[in-house]
Amino acid sequence: MRIPLVAGNWKMYKTLSETKEFMNHFVKLLKGSEKAEVLICPPYTSLYVVNELRQNTKIKLGAQDVHWEEEGAYTGKVSCNMLIASGCEYVIIGHSEQRTYFHETDETVNKKIKKSLEKGLIPIVCVGETLPQREANQHHEVVKKQIIEGFKDILDIKNTVIAYEPVWAIGTGRNATPQQAQEMQHYIRQILAELYGKSKAEEIRILYGGSLKPENAKEIFSEPDIDGGLVGGASLKPDSFYQIVLAAQ
């Protein structure tokens, strides 16, 4: 049985004081009986604070990116070892904003996945199509390529999570319908079954990320191949993020 995962991607938001305010409120909301696994991925500067304030809770900690080298002259980058030392258990890899603004490629995604798995971090691998690709009916082709090249030479995907994020529905107010999301997530599971076998494909959690909010989360999470969400803007407020966690029950 796949345990739902609700991951909050804070992107480039929240100072240390804002992080403390969020965590103090959010921890009080958690009852400890939530069926979904809860993950927070703050900016690097807030990793230590979130790690400290999540103690004695079931909240997991993740980072928004990682470099594939262990150390070196890579100004502005962080390694798996650095993230693990900060308390991280997860790391987001290949987010559409990384692909769009910072030249992330399927090749660099592949390197990051390999290093993360080697070090024991759980990668959340993001895939998804842009609006022109969707309108040109290329969305299946695009996502299949991202998966095949992103997981090249990776023999075991047991400790990975995939997040399908239609780029055209991130922060735009435009949502994929639950049916559109389910169709693509089922397609992703079919690709994984072709690559790794049906039983392994059934074990992998596939999240949905695309303007998730309390108003639409329950309906989206009810689809059989959607195992939770990668939440952006709605994860910045404790109450709205908690409502999405509850929707994944």
ZADO-1210 file (C-alpha; in nm, 4 decimals, padded with zeros to 6 digits):
<atoms>
<atom x="00.0000" y="00.0000" z="00.0000" code="MET" pos="1"/>
<atom x="00.1359" y="00.3402" z="-00.1005" code="ARG" pos="2"/>
<atom x="00.1339" y="00.5921" z="00.1858" code="ILE" pos="3"/>
<atom x="00.0287" y="00.9368" z="00.0610" code="PRO" pos="4"/>
<atom x="00.2981" y="01.2039" z="00.0705" code="LEU" pos="5"/>
<atom x="00.2211" y="01.5750" z="00.0911" code="VAL" pos="6"/>
<atom x="00.5330" y="01.7827" z="00.0292" code="ALA" pos="7"/>
<atom x="00.5516" y="02.1582" z="00.0763" code="GLY" pos="8"/>
<atom x="00.7942" y="02.3295" z="-00.1614" code="ASN" pos="9"/>
<atom x="00.8537" y="02.6750" z="-00.0178" code="TRP" pos="10"/>
<atom x="01.0659" y="02.7857" z="-00.3136" code="LYS" pos="11"/>
<atom x="01.2389" y="03.1209" z="-00.2406" code="MET" pos="12"/>
<atom x="01.0135" y="03.2245" z="00.0450" code="TYR" pos="13"/>
<atom x="01.0502" y="03.2700" z="00.4229" code="LYS" pos="14"/>
<atom x="01.3219" y="03.4249" z="00.6326" code="THR" pos="15"/>
<atom x="01.4336" y="03.2535" z="00.9528" code="LEU" pos="16"/>
<atom x="01.1785" y="03.4403" z="01.1628" code="SER" pos="17"/>
<atom x="00.9001" y="03.3577" z="00.9169" code="GLU" pos="18"/>
<atom x="01.0079" y="02.9941" z="00.9205" code="THR" pos="19"/>
<atom x="00.9879" y="02.9835" z="01.3003" code="LYS" pos="20"/>
<atom x="00.6423" y="03.1432" z="01.2939" code="GLU" pos="21"/>
<atom x="00.5173" y="02.8878" z="01.0390" code="PHE" pos="22"/>
<atom x="00.6604" y="02.5870" z="01.2206" code="MET" pos="23"/>
<atom x="00.5313" y="02.6891" z="01.5624" code="ASN" pos="24"/>
<atom x="00.1799" y="02.7197" z="01.4178" code="HIS" pos="25"/>
<atom x="00.1934" y="02.4138" z="01.1944" code="PHE" pos="26"/>
<atom x="00.3240" y="02.1806" z="01.4648" code="VAL" pos="27"/>
<atom x="00.0276" y="02.2777" z="01.6832" code="LYS" pos="28"/>
<atom x="-00.2125" y="02.1838" z="01.4024" code="LEU" pos="29"/>
<atom x="-00.0703" y="01.8333" z="01.3602" code="LEU" pos="30"/>
<atom x="-00.2531" y="01.5717" z="01.5629" code="LYS" pos="31"/>
<atom x="-00.0046" y="01.2914" z="01.4989" code="GLY" pos="32"/>
<atom x="-00.2739" y="01.0657" z="01.3546" code="SER" pos="33"/>
<atom x="-00.2579" y="01.2012" z="00.9989" code="GLU" pos="34"/>
<atom x="-00.2380" y="00.9170" z="00.7497" code="LYS" pos="35"/>
<atom x="-00.0331" y="01.1150" z="00.4987" code="ALA" pos="36"/>
<atom x="00.3408" y="01.1588" z="00.5292" code="GLU" pos="37"/>
<atom x="00.4215" y="01.5297" z="00.5646" code="VAL" pos="38"/>
<atom x="00.7333" y="01.6829" z="00.4110" code="LEU" pos="39"/>
<atom x="00.8616" y="02.0391" z="00.4171" code="ILE" pos="40"/>
<atom x="01.1243" y="02.1590" z="00.1684" code="CYS" pos="41"/>
<atom x="01.2337" y="02.5077" z="00.2768" code="PRO" pos="42"/>
<atom x="01.5160" y="02.7216" z="00.1374" code="PRO" pos="43"/>
<atom x="01.8641" y="02.6065" z="00.2403" code="TYR" pos="44"/>
<atom x="01.8873" y="02.8869" z="00.4960" code="THR" pos="45"/>
<atom x="01.5879" y="02.7475" z="00.6858" code="SER" pos="46"/>
<atom x="01.6827" y="02.3783" z="00.6861" code="LEU" pos="47"/>
<atom x="01.8407" y="02.3947" z="01.0314" code="TYR" pos="48"/>
<atom x="01.5449" y="02.5777" z="01.1851" code="VAL" pos="49"/>
<atom x="01.2848" y="02.3412" z="01.0374" code="VAL" pos="50"/>
<atom x="01.4914" y="02.0444" z="01.1507" code="ASN" pos="51"/>
<atom x="01.5052" y="02.1779" z="01.5075" code="GLU" pos="52"/>
<atom x="01.1348" y="02.2615" z="01.5273" code="LEU" pos="53"/>
<atom x="01.0152" y="01.9353" z="01.3717" code="ARG" pos="54"/>
<atom x="01.1602" y="01.7268" z="01.6533" code="GLN" pos="55"/>
<atom x="00.9038" y="01.5002" z="01.8250" code="ASN" pos="56"/>
<atom x="00.6772" y="01.5248" z="01.5191" code="THR" pos="57"/>
<atom x="00.6405" y="01.3070" z="01.2093" code="LYS" pos="58"/>
<atom x="00.7364" y="01.5928" z="00.9759" code="ILE" pos="59"/>
<atom x="01.0025" y="01.4992" z="00.7217" code="LYS" pos="60"/>
<atom x="01.2639" y="01.7431" z="00.5925" code="LEU" pos="61"/>
<atom x="01.3776" y="01.7891" z="00.2336" code="GLY" pos="62"/>
<atom x="01.5793" y="02.0256" z="00.0173" code="ALA" pos="63"/>
<atom x="01.4845" y="02.1904" z="-00.3105" code="GLN" pos="64"/>
<atom x="01.7904" y="02.0829" z="-00.5085" code="ASP" pos="65"/>
<atom x="02.1365" y="01.9244" z="-00.4775" code="VAL" pos="66"/>
<atom x="02.4618" y="01.8961" z="-00.6710" code="HIS" pos="67"/>
<atom x="02.5896" y="01.5607" z="-00.7918" code="TRP" pos="68"/>
<atom x="02.9481" y="01.6140" z="-00.6727" code="GLU" pos="69"/>
<atom x="03.0485" y="01.5465" z="-00.3127" code="GLU" pos="70"/>
<atom x="03.2527" y="01.8655" z="-00.2787" code="GLU" pos="71"/>
<atom x="03.4517" y="02.1093" z="-00.4877" code="GLY" pos="72"/>
<atom x="03.4630" y="02.4552" z="-00.6431" code="ALA" pos="73"/>
<atom x="03.0897" y="02.4843" z="-00.7106" code="TYR" pos="74"/>
<atom x="02.9945" y="02.8211" z="-00.5689" code="THR" pos="75"/>
<atom x="02.6343" y="02.8398" z="-00.4547" code="GLY" pos="76"/>
<atom x="02.5737" y="02.4634" z="-00.4609" code="LYS" pos="77"/>
<atom x="02.5192" y="02.2077" z="-00.1855" code="VAL" pos="78"/>
<atom x="02.6051" y="01.8382" z="-00.1677" code="SER" pos="79"/>
<atom x="02.4125" y="01.5363" z="-00.0481" code="CYS" pos="80"/>
<atom x="02.6379" y="01.5131" z="00.2567" code="ASN" pos="81"/>
<atom x="02.5588" y="01.8732" z="00.3484" code="MET" pos="82"/>
<atom x="02.1857" y="01.8088" z="00.3204" code="LEU" pos="83"/>
<atom x="02.2038" y="01.4905" z="00.5266" code="ILE" pos="84"/>
<atom x="02.4039" y="01.6730" z="00.7956" code="ALA" pos="85"/>
<atom x="02.1219" y="01.9309" z="00.8033" code="SER" pos="86"/>
<atom x="01.8652" y="01.6583" z="00.8703" code="GLY" pos="87"/>
<atom x="01.7301" y="01.6104" z="00.5178" code="CYS" pos="88"/>
<atom x="01.5712" y="01.2822" z="00.4136" code="GLU" pos="89"/>
<atom x="01.4329" y="01.3970" z="00.0763" code="TYR" pos="90"/>
<atom x="01.5456" y="01.6212" z="-00.2089" code="VAL" pos="91"/>
<atom x="01.3522" y="01.7676" z="-00.5013" code="ILE" pos="92"/>
<atom x="01.5236" y="01.7094" z="-00.8355" code="ILE" pos="93"/>
<atom x="01.4370" y="01.8468" z="-01.1785" code="GLY" pos="94"/>
<atom x="01.1675" y="02.0932" z="-01.0771" code="HIS" pos="95"/>
<atom x="01.0283" y="02.2788" z="-01.3776" code="SER" pos="96"/>
<atom x="01.1675" y="02.6078" z="-01.2467" code="GLU" pos="97"/>
<atom x="01.5140" y="02.4534" z="-01.2357" code="GLN" pos="98"/>
<atom x="01.4667" y="02.3257" z="-01.5900" code="ARG" pos="99"/>
<atom x="01.3285" y="02.6574" z="-01.7172" code="THR" pos="100"/>
<atom x="01.5452" y="02.9158" z="-01.5405" code="TYR" pos="101"/>
<atom x="01.8645" y="02.7354" z="-01.4424" code="PHE" pos="102"/>
<atom x="01.9423" y="02.5062" z="-01.7351" code="HIS" pos="103"/>
<atom x="01.8553" y="02.1768" z="-01.5659" code="GLU" pos="104"/>
<atom x="01.8658" y="01.8922" z="-01.8191" code="THR" pos="105"/>
<atom x="01.7677" y="01.5261" z="-01.8141" code="ASP" pos="106"/>
<atom x="02.1403" y="01.4499" z="-01.7914" code="GLU" pos="107"/>
<atom x="02.1930" y="01.6588" z="-01.4774" code="THR" pos="108"/>
<atom x="01.8715" y="01.5170" z="-01.3304" code="VAL" pos="109"/>
<atom x="02.0157" y="01.1692" z="-01.3872" code="ASN" pos="110"/>
<atom x="02.3410" y="01.2594" z="-01.2102" code="LYS" pos="111"/>
<atom x="02.1552" y="01.4056" z="-00.9142" code="LYS" pos="112"/>
<atom x="01.9265" y="01.1031" z="-00.8788" code="ILE" pos="113"/>
<atom x="02.2218" y="00.8647" z="-00.8826" code="LYS" pos="114"/>
<atom x="02.4138" y="01.0591" z="-00.6187" code="LYS" pos="115"/>
<atom x="02.1070" y="01.1020" z="-00.3973" code="SER" pos="116"/>
<atom x="02.0272" y="00.7307" z="-00.4037" code="LEU" pos="117"/>
<atom x="02.3918" y="00.6470" z="-00.3382" code="GLU" pos="118"/>
<atom x="02.3882" y="00.8678" z="-00.0283" code="LYS" pos="119"/>
<atom x="02.0506" y="00.7538" z="00.1004" code="GLY" pos="120"/>
<atom x="01.8438" y="01.0614" z="00.0165" code="LEU" pos="121"/>
<atom x="01.5019" y="01.0027" z="-00.1378" code="ILE" pos="122"/>
<atom x="01.4749" y="01.1984" z="-00.4632" code="PRO" pos="123"/>
<atom x="01.1441" y="01.3522" z="-00.5660" code="ILE" pos="124"/>
<atom x="01.1896" y="01.3595" z="-00.9423" code="VAL" pos="125"/>
<atom x="00.9778" y="01.6180" z="-01.1225" code="CYS" pos="126"/>
<atom x="00.8487" y="01.5673" z="-01.4760" code="VAL" pos="127"/>
<atom x="00.5931" y="01.7548" z="-01.6804" code="GLY" pos="128"/>
<atom x="00.5095" y="01.9401" z="-01.9991" code="GLU" pos="129"/>
<atom x="00.4698" y="02.3057" z="-02.0919" code="THR" pos="130"/>
<atom x="00.1510" y="02.4540" z="-02.2350" code="LEU" pos="131"/>
<atom x="00.2805" y="02.4569" z="-02.5971" code="PRO" pos="132"/>
<atom x="00.3813" y="02.0914" z="-02.5594" code="GLN" pos="133"/>
<atom x="00.0384" y="02.0029" z="-02.4208" code="ARG" pos="134"/>
<atom x="-00.1413" y="02.1926" z="-02.6966" code="GLU" pos="135"/>
<atom x="00.0767" y="02.0203" z="-02.9588" code="ALA" pos="136"/>
<atom x="-00.0224" y="01.6838" z="-02.8082" code="ASN" pos="137"/>
<atom x="00.3409" y="01.6143" z="-02.7156" code="GLN" pos="138"/>
<atom x="00.2868" y="01.5718" z="-02.3418" code="HIS" pos="139"/>
<atom x="00.3231" y="01.1939" z="-02.3437" code="HIS" pos="140"/>
<atom x="00.6395" y="01.2084" z="-02.5515" code="GLU" pos="141"/>
<atom x="00.7939" y="01.4795" z="-02.3343" code="VAL" pos="142"/>
<atom x="00.7261" y="01.3054" z="-02.0043" code="VAL" pos="143"/>
<atom x="00.8405" y="00.9660" z="-02.1332" code="LYS" pos="144"/>
<atom x="01.1707" y="01.1170" z="-02.2460" code="LYS" pos="145"/>
<atom x="01.2208" y="01.2871" z="-01.9098" code="GLN" pos="146"/>
<atom x="01.1685" y="00.9574" z="-01.7271" code="ILE" pos="147"/>
<atom x="01.3776" y="00.7385" z="-01.9569" code="ILE" pos="148"/>
<atom x="01.6722" y="00.9793" z="-01.9644" code="GLU" pos="149"/>
<atom x="01.6377" y="01.0874" z="-01.6035" code="GLY" pos="150"/>
<atom x="01.6501" y="00.7264" z="-01.4804" code="PHE" pos="151"/>
<atom x="01.9143" y="00.6072" z="-01.7269" code="LYS" pos="152"/>
<atom x="02.1316" y="00.3294" z="-01.5793" code="ASP" pos="153"/>
<atom x="01.9389" y="00.3366" z="-01.2514" code="ILE" pos="154"/>
<atom x="01.8517" y="-00.0245" z="-01.1749" code="LEU" pos="155"/>
<atom x="01.6353" y="00.0168" z="-00.8664" code="ASP" pos="156"/>
<atom x="01.3770" y="00.2915" z="-00.8143" code="ILE" pos="157"/>
<atom x="01.2408" y="00.1585" z="-00.4856" code="LYS" pos="158"/>
<atom x="01.3491" y="00.4642" z="-00.2873" code="ASN" pos="159"/>
<atom x="01.2283" y="00.7295" z="-00.5281" code="THR" pos="160"/>
<atom x="00.9198" y="00.9467" z="-00.5673" code="VAL" pos="161"/>
<atom x="00.7987" y="01.1039" z="-00.8918" code="ILE" pos="162"/>
<atom x="00.6065" y="01.4298" z="-00.9096" code="ALA" pos="163"/>
<atom x="00.4049" y="01.5082" z="-01.2196" code="TYR" pos="164"/>
<atom x="00.3800" y="01.8838" z="-01.2564" code="GLU" pos="165"/>
<atom x="00.2096" y="02.0234" z="-01.5649" code="PRO" pos="166"/>
<atom x="00.4177" y="02.3382" z="-01.6056" code="VAL" pos="167"/>
<atom x="00.1169" y="02.5245" z="-01.7434" code="TRP" pos="168"/>
<atom x="-00.0652" y="02.4767" z="-01.4123" code="ALA" pos="169"/>
<atom x="00.2063" y="02.5943" z="-01.1714" code="ILE" pos="170"/>
<atom x="00.1325" y="02.9306" z="-01.0168" code="GLY" pos="171"/>
<atom x="-00.0916" y="03.0262" z="-01.3080" code="THR" pos="172"/>
<atom x="-00.4282" y="02.9684" z="-01.1475" code="GLY" pos="173"/>
<atom x="-00.5020" y="02.7299" z="-01.4322" code="ARG" pos="174"/>
<atom x="-00.5571" y="02.3749" z="-01.3100" code="ASN" pos="175"/>
<atom x="-00.5388" y="02.0371" z="-01.4715" code="ALA" pos="176"/>
<atom x="-00.8650" y="01.8553" z="-01.4171" code="THR" pos="177"/>
<atom x="-00.8510" y="01.5513" z="-01.1895" code="PRO" pos="178"/>
<atom x="-00.9061" y="01.3409" z="-01.5003" code="GLN" pos="179"/>
<atom x="-00.6133" y="01.5018" z="-01.6840" code="GLN" pos="180"/>
<atom x="-00.3899" y="01.4534" z="-01.3816" code="ALA" pos="181"/>
<atom x="-00.4958" y="01.0903" z="-01.3388" code="GLN" pos="182"/>
<atom x="-00.4461" y="01.0137" z="-01.7077" code="GLU" pos="183"/>
<atom x="-00.0880" y="01.1395" z="-01.6986" code="MET" pos="184"/>
<atom x="-00.0047" y="00.9792" z="-01.3663" code="GLN" pos="185"/>
<atom x="-00.1360" y="00.6457" z="-01.4896" code="HIS" pos="186"/>
<atom x="00.0728" y="00.6917" z="-01.8033" code="TYR" pos="187"/>
<atom x="00.3818" y="00.7529" z="-01.5890" code="ILE" pos="188"/>
<atom x="00.3139" y="00.4333" z="-01.3950" code="ARG" pos="189"/>
<atom x="00.2861" y="00.2457" z="-01.7254" code="GLN" pos="190"/>
<atom x="00.6271" y="00.3781" z="-01.8313" code="ILE" pos="191"/>
<atom x="00.7765" y="00.2668" z="-01.4993" code="LEU" pos="192"/>
<atom x="00.6195" y="-00.0757" z="-01.5468" code="ALA" pos="193"/>
<atom x="00.7841" y="-00.1037" z="-01.8889" code="GLU" pos="194"/>
<atom x="01.1212" y="-00.0096" z="-01.7411" code="LEU" pos="195"/>
<atom x="01.1137" y="-00.1856" z="-01.4047" code="TYR" pos="196"/>
<atom x="00.8201" y="-00.4267" z="-01.4021" code="GLY" pos="197"/>
<atom x="00.4625" y="-00.3850" z="-01.2902" code="LYS" pos="198"/>
<atom x="00.5157" y="-00.4771" z="-00.9239" code="SER" pos="199"/>
<atom x="00.7886" y="-00.2153" z="-00.8753" code="LYS" pos="200"/>
<atom x="00.5857" y="00.0447" z="-01.0616" code="ALA" pos="201"/>
<atom x="00.2947" y="-00.0149" z="-00.8264" code="GLU" pos="202"/>
<atom x="00.5168" y="00.0601" z="-00.5254" code="GLU" pos="203"/>
<atom x="00.6316" y="00.4026" z="-00.6438" code="ILE" pos="204"/>
<atom x="00.4491" y="00.7086" z="-00.5165" code="ARG" pos="205"/>
<atom x="00.3552" y="00.9558" z="-00.7896" code="ILE" pos="206"/>
<atom x="00.2618" y="01.3015" z="-00.6647" code="LEU" pos="207"/>
<atom x="00.0690" y="01.5729" z="-00.8419" code="TYR" pos="208"/>
<atom x="00.1985" y="01.9295" z="-00.8437" code="GLY" pos="209"/>
<atom x="00.0110" y="02.2065" z="-01.0168" code="GLY" pos="210"/>
<atom x="-00.1729" y="02.4773" z="-00.8196" code="SER" pos="211"/>
<atom x="-00.2875" y="02.2365" z="-00.5507" code="LEU" pos="212"/>
<atom x="-00.4972" y="02.4042" z="-00.2842" code="LYS" pos="213"/>
<atom x="-00.7510" y="02.3035" z="-00.0171" code="PRO" pos="214"/>
<atom x="-01.0400" y="02.3587" z="-00.2580" code="GLU" pos="215"/>
<atom x="-00.9258" y="02.1010" z="-00.5150" code="ASN" pos="216"/>
<atom x="-00.6978" y="01.8664" z="-00.3202" code="ALA" pos="217"/>
<atom x="-00.9609" y="01.6150" z="-00.2084" code="LYS" pos="218"/>
<atom x="-01.0920" y="01.5568" z="-00.5590" code="GLU" pos="219"/>
<atom x="-00.7444" y="01.5265" z="-00.7094" code="ILE" pos="220"/>
<atom x="-00.6189" y="01.2925" z="-00.4357" code="PHE" pos="221"/>
<atom x="-00.9173" y="01.0634" z="-00.4892" code="SER" pos="222"/>
<atom x="-00.7749" y="00.9491" z="-00.8227" code="GLU" pos="223"/>
<atom x="-00.6157" y="00.6004" z="-00.8006" code="PRO" pos="224"/>
<atom x="-00.2684" y="00.6878" z="-00.9336" code="ASP" pos="225"/>
<atom x="-00.2248" y="01.0126" z="-00.7386" code="ILE" pos="226"/>
<atom x="-00.0381" y="00.9457" z="-00.4151" code="ASP" pos="227"/>
<atom x="-00.0241" y="01.2951" z="-00.2716" code="GLY" pos="228"/>
<atom x="00.1030" y="01.6299" z="-00.3844" code="GLY" pos="229"/>
<atom x="00.3981" y="01.8601" z="-00.4322" code="LEU" pos="230"/>
<atom x="00.2477" y="02.1836" z="-00.3025" code="VAL" pos="231"/>
<atom x="00.3821" y="02.5287" z="-00.3814" code="GLY" pos="232"/>
<atom x="00.2028" y="02.8474" z="-00.2781" code="GLY" pos="233"/>
<atom x="-00.0549" y="02.6758" z="-00.0572" code="ALA" pos="234"/>
<atom x="00.2247" y="02.5275" z="00.1559" code="SER" pos="235"/>
<atom x="00.3356" y="02.8724" z="00.2711" code="LEU" pos="236"/>
<atom x="00.0434" y="02.9117" z="00.5105" code="LYS" pos="237"/>
<atom x="00.0122" y="02.6575" z="00.7936" code="PRO" pos="238"/>
<atom x="-00.3663" y="02.6330" z="00.7798" code="ASP" pos="239"/>
<atom x="-00.3979" y="02.5809" z="00.4048" code="SER" pos="240"/>
<atom x="-00.1111" y="02.3321" z="00.4003" code="PHE" pos="241"/>
<atom x="-00.2687" y="02.1366" z="00.6843" code="TYR" pos="242"/>
<atom x="-00.6030" y="02.1252" z="00.5003" code="GLN" pos="243"/>
<atom x="-00.4233" y="01.9671" z="00.2025" code="ILE" pos="244"/>
<atom x="-00.2602" y="01.7140" z="00.4357" code="VAL" pos="245"/>
<atom x="-00.6056" y="01.6211" z="00.5661" code="LEU" pos="246"/>
<atom x="-00.7366" y="01.5886" z="00.2106" code="ALA" pos="247"/>
<atom x="-00.4812" y="01.3123" z="00.1485" code="ALA" pos="248"/>
<atom x="-00.6292" y="01.0887" z="00.4232" code="GLN" pos="249"/>
</atoms>
